[in-house]
Amino acid sequence: MLKRVEKLTQAEEAMLAAAARVPASAGRDSAAGLLRERGLPTRRVEAWHYTDLRNLIKGFPGPVESESKPEVEAWLGSITAIVPSARLSFLNGRLVAEDAMPTGVTAKAASPATGFRDGPDMVGILNTMFATHGIEIAVADGAQVETPVELLHGMAGEGAAALRHSFRLGAGAKAVVLERHVSRNGLASHSNTVTDLEVGDGCELLWLFAQEEGEAATHLSQLNIRLGADAKLTLLLLNAGGTLVRREVDIVSSGENSELSIRGVNLIGGTSHIDVTTVLQHEVPGVTANELFRNVATERGHGVFQGQIRVAKEAQKTDARMACNTLLLSDEAEFSAKPELEIFADDVQCGHGATVTDIVDEHLFYLRARGIPEREARSMLVQAFVQEVFDDLEDEGMRDALDARIVTWLEHHG
């Protein structure tokens, strides 16, 4: 049971003061009441054991000031596309530009639905407290959307912003979605985004999450997914920025014979703390799920992976596997891995594993013996380790763009 805090921290006081300036609602009042009563989660809360949010968040800025049209245009012009896409651009928590959506896709501004799962759901609680804008996107039944839809989130000023989106993929539809988060280096921003995603029966969806915020940014985000029957979902994640990052993925497989693939790369350098927490809940028979994360931690970076697979009694014939592999490239870097299985069915194939290691000396010697300098040889081995995650990506342009981001990060932190 979560206990009441005796005294609020400076950051918690600032959050409550900022929330008091947001239009009130029953959901907002309830969320603020929970924060006032319990405070931000600490190591004593199991879901936050490796990310002591109360200790890590020292302050909380007010809302970002509205940006001028020239500032918006300059920012939009500075963001290079991963691949050509129909873009919805959110700057400082507001929709500032939108391309025409592809045939079969509709998008409209929506008042965020307030709500959170429970007391430990601090990402949802803070989002409920502060989100006043969001987008509602629907893909029509059977639509085969050839142009990717891009949700571009940016922070261009000191301050905090929150957004809540909903996305529905109709039965038999096919689409690609790019969810991106960027900000300038040195900008002490605080962003929070929650997306509720419904994947209909027989759908095929590729969802790419790319977080490349500046080295001083705090980023909290959550993707809540309900997966229909015979649906196929591929979820790719890249974290390559931020000082404090918590990315949550909660998936409920509620339709039989669905296929789920989660593949992620976490690049953790400087003094960054990056936490990826996934929960896969299998409720019906015949679901296949594969989860693979490759992590690189260097300098004084601290990474966290918490992956939980829950298989209900009714979910027979589930095939769920999870792997988390990490390279530690400095003595001061840390990585905490917590894979979990919770199985109530008796006819399943489930497994998990986690490894933490350094570069293998024999591999390094092999390259150096062929005249490759040590620094370059180490970089080549690290690149091969992480780029394998995206090797099966059919879109060569997207794969090349992700590989380029990995190379750039390694050059800066190598």
C-alpha positions in Angstrom: 0.0 0.0 0.0 1.3 3.4 -0.9 2.0 5.6 2.1 1.2 9.3 2.6 4.2 11.6 2.5 5.0 13.8 5.4 6.5 16.7 3.5 6.4 17.6 -0.1 9.6 18.3 -2.0 10.3 21.5 -3.9 9.5 19.8 -7.2 6.2 18.4 -5.9 5.2 21.8 -4.6 6.0 23.3 -7.9 3.9 20.7 -9.8 0.9 21.3 -7.6 1.2 25.1 -8.0 1.4 24.7 -11.8 -1.6 22.3 -11.8 -3.7 24.9 -10.0 -3.4 27.1 -13.1 -4.8 24.4 -15.4 -8.6 24.3 -15.9 -10.1 22.0 -13.2 -11.8 18.7 -13.8 -12.7 15.7 -11.7 -9.8 13.8 -13.2 -7.3 16.6 -12.7 -8.4 17.1 -9.1 -8.1 13.4 -8.4 -4.6 13.2 -9.9 -3.4 16.3 -8.0 -4.8 14.8 -4.8 -2.8 11.6 -5.3 0.4 13.6 -5.9 -0.3 15.7 -2.8 -1.0 12.7 -0.7 1.8 10.3 -1.9 4.4 12.5 -3.6 6.5 11.3 -6.5 7.4 7.5 -6.4 10.5 6.4 -4.7 12.5 3.1 -4.7 9.9 1.7 -2.2 7.3 1.6 -5.1 8.1 -1.6 -6.9 7.4 -0.2 -10.4 9.8 2.6 -9.7 12.5 0.7 -7.8 15.2 1.6 -10.3 14.0 5.1 -11.1 13.6 7.1 -7.8 11.6 9.9 -9.4 11.3 11.8 -6.1 15.1 12.0 -5.8 15.8 12.5 -9.6 13.4 15.4 -10.2 14.8 18.4 -8.3 12.5 21.1 -9.7 9.6 21.7 -12.1 9.3 24.6 -14.5 6.1 26.4 -15.3 4.4 26.1 -18.7 6.4 27.1 -21.8 5.6 30.5 -23.2 3.7 30.7 -26.5 6.0 30.8 -29.5 5.9 33.4 -32.3 5.2 32.4 -35.9 8.9 33.0 -37.0 10.1 30.8 -34.1 7.7 28.0 -35.2 8.8 28.3 -38.8 12.5 28.3 -37.8 12.0 25.2 -35.6 10.1 23.3 -38.3 12.7 24.1 -40.8 15.5 22.7 -38.6 13.9 19.2 -38.2 15.1 16.7 -40.7 12.6 14.0 -41.6 13.5 10.4 -40.9 11.5 9.4 -44.0 9.0 11.4 -46.1 5.8 11.6 -44.1 2.6 13.5 -43.3 3.6 15.4 -40.2 1.6 16.7 -37.3 3.9 19.1 -35.4 3.6 19.9 -31.7 5.8 22.5 -30.2 5.8 23.3 -26.5 2.6 21.2 -26.0 0.6 22.7 -28.8 -0.2 21.8 -32.4 1.5 24.4 -34.5 1.5 22.8 -38.0 -0.2 20.0 -39.8 0.2 18.4 -43.2 -2.7 17.0 -45.2 -3.3 13.4 -44.0 -3.1 10.5 -46.4 -6.3 9.0 -47.8 -8.1 7.0 -45.2 -6.6 8.9 -42.2 -8.4 11.6 -40.3 -7.0 13.8 -37.5 -8.7 16.3 -35.3 -7.8 18.2 -32.2 -9.2 16.7 -29.1 -9.6 17.5 -25.4 -7.4 15.0 -23.6 -9.2 12.2 -21.8 -8.1 12.3 -18.2 -7.3 9.1 -16.5 -4.6 6.8 -15.1 -4.4 3.2 -14.1 -3.5 3.4 -10.4 -1.4 5.2 -7.8 2.0 4.1 -9.2 1.1 5.3 -12.7 2.9 8.6 -12.2 3.3 9.2 -15.9 -0.4 9.0 -16.3 -1.1 11.0 -13.2 1.1 13.9 -14.2 -0.3 13.8 -17.7 -3.8 14.0 -16.3 -2.8 17.0 -14.2 -1.3 19.0 -17.1 -2.4 17.9 -20.6 -4.8 20.3 -22.2 -4.1 19.5 -25.9 -3.9 16.4 -28.0 -4.8 14.8 -31.3 -7.4 12.1 -32.2 -6.4 10.1 -35.2 -8.4 7.4 -37.0 -7.5 5.1 -39.9 -10.5 3.8 -41.7 -11.3 0.1 -41.9 -9.3 -1.6 -44.7 -7.2 1.5 -45.5 -3.7 0.7 -46.9 -1.8 3.9 -45.9 1.3 4.2 -47.9 2.6 7.5 -46.5 3.8 7.4 -42.8 2.1 9.6 -40.3 4.5 11.5 -38.1 3.8 12.9 -34.7 6.6 15.3 -34.1 7.0 16.7 -30.5 9.4 19.5 -29.8 10.4 21.7 -26.9 11.9 25.1 -27.8 11.9 26.8 -24.5 12.4 26.3 -20.8 9.3 24.9 -19.2 6.9 22.0 -19.1 4.4 20.6 -21.6 2.0 17.6 -21.7 -0.1 16.1 -24.5 -2.5 13.2 -24.7 -3.3 11.5 -28.0 -5.6 8.7 -29.2 -5.0 6.6 -32.2 -7.4 4.0 -33.7 -6.5 1.7 -36.5 -9.6 0.2 -38.1 -10.1 -3.4 -39.0 -7.8 -4.7 -41.8 -5.9 -1.4 -42.1 -2.2 -1.0 -42.6 -0.1 2.0 -41.6 3.3 3.3 -40.4 3.5 5.9 -37.5 6.6 7.8 -36.5 6.5 9.2 -32.9 9.4 11.6 -32.4 10.6 13.8 -29.5 13.2 16.4 -29.9 14.6 19.5 -28.0 17.8 21.6 -28.0 20.8 20.6 -26.0 21.1 22.5 -22.7 17.3 23.1 -22.5 15.9 22.1 -19.1 12.5 21.2 -20.4 10.0 18.7 -19.0 7.8 16.9 -21.5 5.0 14.3 -20.9 3.1 12.5 -23.6 0.5 9.7 -23.3 -0.9 7.9 -26.4 -3.8 5.5 -26.3 -3.6 3.1 -29.3 -6.3 0.7 -30.5 -5.1 -1.8 -33.2 -8.2 -3.4 -34.8 -8.6 -7.0 -36.0 -6.4 -8.0 -38.9 -4.4 -4.8 -38.9 -0.7 -4.3 -39.6 1.1 -1.4 -37.9 4.7 -0.3 -37.6 5.1 2.2 -34.8 8.5 3.9 -34.4 9.4 5.8 -31.2 12.5 8.0 -31.5 13.5 10.1 -28.5 16.4 12.5 -29.2 15.8 15.2 -26.7 18.6 17.4 -25.4 21.1 16.4 -22.7 19.2 18.5 -20.0 15.6 17.4 -20.9 13.2 15.3 -18.7 11.0 13.1 -20.8 8.1 11.0 -19.5 6.0 9.1 -22.0 3.5 6.2 -22.2 2.0 4.1 -25.0 -1.1 2.1 -24.0 -2.0 -0.5 -26.7 -5.0 -2.8 -27.2 -4.3 -5.4 -29.8 -7.1 -7.1 -31.8 -7.4 -10.6 -33.3 -5.0 -11.5 -36.1 -3.3 -8.1 -35.8 0.4 -7.6 -36.4 2.2 -4.9 -34.5 5.9 -4.0 -34.8 7.1 -1.5 -32.2 10.6 0.0 -32.7 12.2 2.2 -30.0 15.3 4.4 -30.0 16.4 6.4 -27.0 19.3 8.7 -27.7 19.0 11.7 -25.5 17.6 13.3 -22.3 18.9 13.5 -18.8 15.9 11.7 -17.3 13.8 9.4 -19.5 11.0 7.0 -18.6 9.3 5.3 -21.5 6.4 3.0 -20.6 4.7 0.5 -23.0 1.6 -1.3 -21.8 0.1 -3.8 -24.3 -3.0 -5.9 -23.8 -3.4 -8.7 -26.4 -7.2 -9.0 -26.4 -7.6 -10.7 -29.8 -6.6 -14.3 -30.7 -3.6 -15.1 -32.9 -2.1 -11.6 -32.9 1.7 -11.1 -33.5 3.8 -8.6 -31.6 7.4 -7.6 -32.1 9.2 -5.0 -29.9 12.7 -4.1 -30.7 14.6 -1.3 -29.0 18.0 0.5 -28.7 18.9 2.6 -25.7 22.0 4.8 -25.9 22.9 6.0 -22.5 25.8 8.5 -22.0 26.9 11.4 -19.9 24.8 11.4 -16.7 21.6 10.2 -18.4 19.1 8.0 -16.6 17.0 6.1 -19.2 14.3 3.7 -18.1 12.2 1.6 -20.5 9.4 -0.3 -18.7 7.1 -2.7 -20.7 4.1 -4.8 -19.6 2.7 -7.4 -22.0 -0.7 -8.8 -20.9 -1.8 -11.8 -22.9 -5.5 -12.5 -22.3 -6.5 -14.8 -25.2 -5.0 -17.9 -26.9 -2.5 -18.0 -29.7 -0.6 -14.8 -29.3 3.1 -14.6 -30.4 5.3 -11.9 -28.9 9.1 -11.2 -29.2 10.9 -8.5 -27.3 14.5 -7.6 -27.9 16.5 -4.6 -26.4 20.1 -3.7 -27.0 21.6 -1.1 -24.7 24.9 0.8 -24.6 25.9 2.6 -21.4 29.0 4.7 -21.1 30.5 7.5 -19.1 28.2 7.8 -16.0 25.0 6.8 -17.7 22.4 4.6 -15.9 20.0 2.5 -17.8 17.0 0.5 -16.7 14.9 -2.2 -18.4 11.8 -3.6 -16.7 10.0 -6.1 -18.9 7.0 -8.0 -17.6 5.0 -10.7 -19.5 1.7 -11.8 -18.0 -0.2 -14.8 -19.4 -3.7 -15.3 -18.2 -5.2 -18.7 -17.6 -7.3 -18.5 -20.8 -4.2 -17.5 -22.9 -3.1 -21.0 -24.0 -0.7 -21.5 -26.9 1.0 -18.2 -26.0 4.6 -17.9 -27.4 6.3 -15.0 -25.7 10.1 -14.3 -25.5 12.1 -11.4 -24.1 15.8 -10.6 -24.2 17.8 -7.6 -22.9 21.5 -7.3 -23.9 23.8 -4.6 -22.6 27.3 -3.3 -23.3 28.9 -1.4 -20.4 31.7 0.7 -21.8 32.9 2.5 -18.7 33.5 1.6 -15.0 31.0 4.3 -13.9 28.1 3.2 -16.2 25.3 1.1 -14.7 22.4 -0.9 -16.1 19.6 -2.6 -14.2 17.6 -5.3 -15.8 14.4 -6.9 -14.4 12.7 -9.3 -16.7 9.6 -11.0 -15.3 7.2 -13.8 -16.2 3.8 -14.2 -14.6 2.1 -17.3 -16.1 -1.3 -18.8 -15.2 -1.7 -21.0 -18.4 -0.1 -24.4 -18.7 0.3 -24.8 -22.5 2.7 -22.0 -23.3 6.3 -21.3 -24.6 7.7 -18.3 -22.6 11.3 -17.3 -21.8 13.4 -14.3 -20.9 17.1 -13.5 -20.5 19.4 -10.6 -19.8 23.1 -10.2 -20.3 25.6 -7.4 -19.3 29.1 -7.4 -20.7 31.9 -5.3 -22.2 33.4 -5.6 -25.7 35.0 -9.1 -26.2 38.8 -8.7 -26.3 39.1 -11.4 -29.0 36.8 -9.4 -31.3 38.8 -6.2 -30.7 42.1 -8.0 -31.3 40.8 -9.4 -34.6 40.1 -5.9 -35.9 43.3 -4.4 -34.6 45.3 -7.1 -36.1 44.0 -6.0 -39.5 45.3 -2.4 -38.9 42.2 -0.8 -37.6 42.9 1.7 -34.8 41.5 0.7 -31.4 38.9 3.6 -31.1 37.6 2.8 -34.6 37.5 -0.9 -33.9 35.5 -0.4 -30.7 33.1 1.8 -32.5 32.6 -0.8 -35.2 31.8 -3.5 -32.7 29.3 -1.3 -30.8 27.6 -0.4 -34.0 27.2 -4.0 -35.0 25.8 -4.8 -31.6 23.0 -2.3 -31.7 22.3 -2.0 -35.4 21.3 -5.6 -35.6 18.0 -4.6 -33.8 16.9 -2.8 -37.0 18.3 -5.2 -39.6 14.9 -6.7 -40.4 13.3 -3.3 -41.1 12.0 -3.5 -44.7 12.1 0.3 -45.3 15.8 0.9 -46.2 15.4 4.6 -45.8 14.1 4.3 -42.3 16.8 1.8 -41.4 19.6 4.0 -42.8 18.3 7.0 -40.9 18.2 5.1 -37.6 21.7 3.7 -38.2 23.0 7.2 -38.9 21.6 8.4 -35.6 23.3 5.6 -33.8 26.6 6.4 -35.5 26.3 10.1 -34.6 25.6 9.3 -31.0 28.6 6.9 -30.8 30.9 9.5 -32.3 29.9 12.0 -29.6 30.1 9.5 -26.7 32.8 7.1 -27.9 
